[in-house]
Amino acid sequence: KLPECEHRHTTECPRCGDCTVGEAHLLADEAGFESLTVTSFGHLLEALRHARQRGVKAFLGCCCEAFVRKHCDDFASAGLPGILVDICDTTCYELNQRHEAYHGMFENQTRLNLELLAKILRAGGDGHAASRSVAESAECPSPAPRPSPLREANHQR
């Protein structure tokens, strides 16, 4: 979300179109998927736990590669399969602000890869019938897409 957005540190999103988070919500809405803005690492873990308890089958989310690498075990232990799409900016790790990001206080603007999100949502079928969830996380931005650390981690096991 934009640094000046009144909803920056809340789960609310007015879907105004001023940032890619709102646009991602609109894409999910149009595809019939539930969407959620995650505000911190703790909130992410709680959202995944709650989704699993509700019977959600999988999730689609956005975060930087460094975040995925650091929290690969957390995602695996969440008990939900998911797709994580890299975001397109300088990372909190590169800016030495990972502690702020962990608590949901990272103040840089991030951009989600809307083109890739749209393709995945279109391939996912009818979200209403499938009971899937989409989560966007603005905790930690990243540069251009790179090879998946999840794929690398699976090959190392």
Disulfide bonds with the S-S distance in Angstrom:
none
